[in-house]
Amino acid sequence: MATLAVVRDLREHWAPVSAEELERFETDVLSGFVLARASAGLADGTIRGDVGHLDQIRSWFGRPLWDMEPADADAYFGKVLRNSPSGTQLARLQALTTYFMFLELRHKVELHRMTGRVVECPIDEVNR
């Protein structure tokens, strides 16, 4: 015979994450992204290009990329890169999409625990 048990919210037992811990985690995630791309056989120049694109987006955004929403992506690609060559736009779009695929596959649960956010690519079907 089954018995009932008290269900507890596990979030009560998680310690809050400091800004420094999030910053270190962001660096570790990007390093993991580089290693994953290298182990997939991509050339160093391709990986450097992806990281450069991500760094430029991150510099504009001013926060970790996992905080980016579709409206932010619209502003970046529709206003900031509006007059950039289409190849640049496409390369940045692809780098960001690939990075979010990596985040979703490898760090979704951990990011949710640390930030309370569910990671989702800001490049939605409308922007693809």
Disulfide bonds with the S-S distance in Angstrom:
none
